[in-house]
Amino acid sequence: MNRILEVAGPQQVPIVELVRRALARRADPRVVIADPRAPYFGAELHDGQLLRGPEAIIATTTFADWATATPDAPAPRERE
């Protein structure tokens, strides 16, 4: 019997925004540009397609809470 465990956070935040926040926390100057036509495992997605299902366990930890509790990683070095 296959069981799927789905866990979601308490907020709906676009992945591009999470990446921007993570880079900003590390003072990483790279710019994140969303490409709405970029494939996700070969499929073109539309807003709302990767939202949690009705059986998901909703965690109480927000991205900001998690980021605050996670040690800062150094920003990557430029490639030569």
C-alpha positions in Angstrom: 0.0 0.0 0.0 1.5 3.3 -1.1 0.8 6.2 1.2 1.7 9.8 0.4 2.7 12.2 3.2 2.1 15.8 2.2 3.3 18.6 4.4 2.7 22.3 3.7 3.5 25.5 5.4 0.8 27.9 6.7 1.3 30.4 3.9 1.0 30.3 0.1 4.1 31.9 -1.2 5.4 31.6 -4.8 8.7 29.7 -5.0 10.4 32.7 -6.8 9.6 34.8 -3.7 11.1 32.2 -1.3 14.3 32.1 -3.4 14.5 36.0 -3.4 14.1 36.0 0.4 16.7 33.3 0.9 19.2 35.1 -1.4 18.6 38.4 0.4 19.2 36.8 3.8 22.6 35.8 2.5 23.3 39.2 0.9 23.6 37.4 -2.4 23.2 40.0 -5.2 21.8 37.7 -7.8 18.5 38.6 -9.3 15.7 36.1 -9.5 13.5 36.3 -12.6 10.4 34.1 -12.8 9.7 32.4 -16.1 6.0 31.4 -16.1 6.6 29.2 -19.2 9.6 27.3 -17.7 8.7 23.6 -17.5 8.4 21.8 -14.2 9.5 18.2 -14.8 8.4 18.7 -18.4 5.0 20.3 -17.8 4.0 23.9 -18.0 2.3 24.9 -14.8 -0.2 27.6 -14.0 -0.9 29.5 -10.8 -2.2 27.3 -8.0 -1.3 24.0 -9.5 1.3 23.1 -6.8 -0.9 23.9 -3.8 -1.4 21.5 -1.0 -4.1 18.9 -1.2 -7.0 18.4 1.2 -5.2 15.8 3.2 -2.0 17.8 3.8 -0.6 18.3 7.2 -0.2 22.1 7.7 2.9 23.0 9.6 2.9 26.1 11.8 6.5 27.2 10.9 6.6 30.0 8.3 9.5 30.5 5.9 10.7 33.5 8.0 10.6 31.4 11.2 12.5 28.6 9.5 15.1 31.0 8.0 15.6 32.7 11.4 16.3 29.4 13.0 18.7 28.2 10.2 22.3 29.3 10.4 23.4 31.6 7.6 25.3 29.9 4.8 28.1 32.0 3.2 27.2 33.5 -0.2 28.8 31.6 -3.1 32.1 32.8 -4.6 32.2 34.1 -8.1 33.5 31.6 -10.6 36.8 32.3 -12.2 
